[in-house]
């Protein structure tokens, strides 16, 4: 919510509680009526927790975002992967996560921060969230702090261990964040998401009962669509995560390209960036993208 929406909401709440209690009755009446309609509407089995969170998160788009599509040659990346045993091999997503972390590290005064009360506030560290599919029914958000200081192999091990816990329902933070929501309708979840986001993000406070820490998700997010068999997709922001940039990682495919003046086949991956235009413009973006590409083309250095 914007400044004026917040002001009207809180002013109305205070007025209703202290001066016109009848407004509280009207509010509860309409909430109750909506709850009844929600309960009697059929097709509940088609609305798992993931879909309820989707309904509670997105509204009609109003603000502009920057979309950048990068076709990246991953020849060197595949050679780098071949130096590891199967159980130790970092995935493309892990390398992309490191690349994003290094880009954020080089843009601490632009992308690596948050906008609160109409001011840019830089984060103290570089954190990146990686989304992991949980049996097709949920998404686990694995956030790694100080990712710019970790090696690609460190990132690989952390995500694998944390992802395994989430898939086995042993990740306590994930259970705290999603457990109570399973019993609630979307319109209640919508309010909870906005309130908890405002407290943890705008005020910078921890909410231990909900498994939420201040600035929980960091500035960047990576999601793999290649694991779903997709080669290309532009993904939207998740408002309650408040990231400044999100990257989707497609499936590798062989393409004919011009390399060193010759026409050759090469393994190419599509990387789609969605960037909040409030943080950056094209002039600064070029330098940050170069940092990203360096990691992708020289992963052995990181």
N, C-alpha and C positions, 0 to 999 in steps of 0.2 A: 504494500500500500504506500501511496505517496504521502507527502507532508500534510496536505489538506484532508485527505481521507483519514489519516491517523488522528488529526486534530478533531475532526467531527465525530469520529468513533469514540474517542476517549471523553470528549466533552458530553456527548449524548449519554454515555454510560454513567458518568458522575451525576449528571442532571437526573437521570432516571432513578438512581439509587438513593439520592438525598432529597429530591424535591417532588418527583412525580412517580411514585411507586407503581402506578397503574400502567406505566410504559413497560415496566418489567413483566407485568402480567401479560400484556399484549405480545411481548417478545417471546415469552415462554409458550404462549398459546400457538403462535405461528410455528415455532420450532417443533412443538408437539404435533401439530397438524402435518408438518412436513415429514416427521418421523413415522407417523402412521401411514402416510402415502408411500414412503420408502419401504416399509415392512410389507405392505399388501401388494406392492408391484412384483409381478412374477419374474422369473429368470435369474433368481439369486445365484444359481450354480454357475452362471456365466460371468460372475463378478467376484473373482478372487481378490486377495489383498492388493496384488500388484495393480489391478485395474482400478480399484478404489483409490489408490494413491495417485494414479494417473488422472482420474476425474477431479481429484482434490487439488491437483498441482497446476494444471494448465488452464488458461483462459484464452480469450481471443488475443492474438498478437498485436501489440501496439507500437513497440519500439524496434528500431533498426539494428540489425546485426550484420557483421561482415562475414562473408563465406569465401573461403579460400580452398581450392582443390590442388593438391600436390601429387603428381605422378612420380613416385620415387623408385629409382633403380636400386634393387636390394641385392645385387650380385655380391658385394662385399659382406653384407649382413649374413647371407646364407653361408659364405665361406667361414665367417666367424662362428656361426652356429655349429658347423661341422667339426669344430675343435672340441666340442663337449660330448659327453655320453648322453644318451637319451634322457635319463632322469635328471640330468643337470643342465640340459640345454635351455637357455633363455628363449622365450618366444619373441615374435616380432612386437607384440604388445609391450613386453618388458623393455625392449629397446626404445620404442616410441615414448614410453613413460619417462625414461631417462632423458630422451631428447627434449621432451616438453619441460622437464624440470630444469635443464640447462638453459632453455629459452627463458623461462620465468626468472631464473637467477640473473640473467643479463638484462632483465626488464623490471627490476625491483621498484622503480619509480613510476611504472606505467601499468603493466599487467598483473604483477605479483602483489595484489592488495585488494581492497574492497572499497565500495562507495557507501558511506553511511552519513546520514544527515547532510546530503549534498556535498560531501567532501571525500576526496580520495585518501585512504589510510593504508599505508604499506604494511604488509605482513612482516613479522619478525623472522620467519623462516620460509622455505620453499616446500610446500606440501602439494602432492598430486594424488587424486583419487582415481582408482582403477575399478571399473564396474565388472563384476563377475556374475555370470548367470548361475542361478541355483535351481537346477532341475527344471528349468523352463517355467517356474512358478514365481520366482522372485529374483531380485537383483541385490547382491551384496556390494556395498560400497567400501572398498579397502583403501584407506588413506594412509599415505606414508609421509611422515614429516622429515624435513631435511633431505629430501630425495636427491638434491643436487650434490650432496656429499657422499652418497652411496654409489657403489659400483653396480653395473648392470646385473652381475651375479647376485649381489646382496638383494637387489630388488626382486629378482627371480625367486629366490628362496623365501622371502617374506610373503610375496603374493601367493605362492603355492601353498605355504603353510596356513596362511589366513583363509585362503579360498577353501581349502580342505575342511577347516573348522566350520565355515559357513554352510557348506554342503552337507555336513554331518550334524548340523544344528547345534554346534558346540561353541559358536562365537557369541559370547555374552553381550557384547555391545550391540551386535545386530539384533539379537533377541529382545533386548531392552527397547531398541528403536522401533521395532515392527510388531512385537508381541501384542501390546494392548490395542493396536489398530485393527486387528482381525475381527474384533467384536463391534466395531463402530461403523456407522454409515458415512459415506463420503462427505456430507455437509459438516459433520462434526470433525472429521479428519482434517478438512480444509481449515477450520478455525484453529485446531491444534498445531498444524504445520505453520500457520502464519504467526501464531503467538510464540511458539518455541523458536522459530527462526529469528524473530525480532529480538528475543532475549539473548540467544546465543550469538547471533551475527551482529546486530546493531549495537547491543550493549556489551558484547564480548564476555558473557557469563556462561559458566558450565551448568549443565542440567543433568547431574549424575543419575537420578531416577529413570530418565529416558535414554541413558547411554549417549547423551549429546554433549560434546565439548565445544568451547568457543571456536568459531571459525572452523567447524568440523571438517569440511571437505577441501579446504585450501583453495588455491586460485585456479588450478587446472584439473581437467577430468579426461580420462581416456576410456573409450569403449570399443570393444572388438566386434565388428559385424562380420569379419572374415570367418569367425568360428561358426557363423550361421550359414555360411556358404554364399554370402553376399560380397560382391566386388566393389560396390560403390553406394554410399548413402550419406546424406547430410542430416545430422541429428540436431534436435533442438536443445536449448538449455532447460535444465530442471530448476525452476525458480527457487526452491528452498535450499538448493545447494549453493547458489550465489557464486558460481565460478565465473571467471572472466573469459575463459577459453575452454572449449571441449573439442577433442579430436576423435574421429571415428577411423578405425583401422580396417581396411578392406582385405579381401582375399588376394593372395599373390597369383598373378597370371602372366603367361608368356606374351610379350608384345614385340613387334618389330620397331626398332628405334634407330636413330642416327647417333653413333657413338665414335668419337675420334675420326669423324669424317667418313665412316663406313656404316652401311646398313647391316645391323645385327639383331639377333633375338636376345631379349634380356628379361629377367624376372622383374615385373613391375607391380607396385602396390599403390592403391589409391588412398590418400590420406586427406580427409575433409576436415577443415577447421571451421568452427563457428566461434566468432569473437564478438564480445560486447563492444559496440562502437564507442561507448562512453569512455573506454579505457585507452584507446589507441586509434591512430589513423595509419594510412598506407605508408607514409614516409618512414615512420619508426618501425613499422611491421617488417620491412625488408631485412633490416639488420637482425631482428629477432629470428626470422625464418632461416637466415644463414647459419645461425647457431644450431638450430634444429637439424638442418641438413648435414652439418658436420658430424653430428653424432650418428645419424643414419648411415653415412658413408664410411665412417671410421669407428665402428663400435668397439674395436679392440683397444682404443685409447681410453675407453671409459669403463 
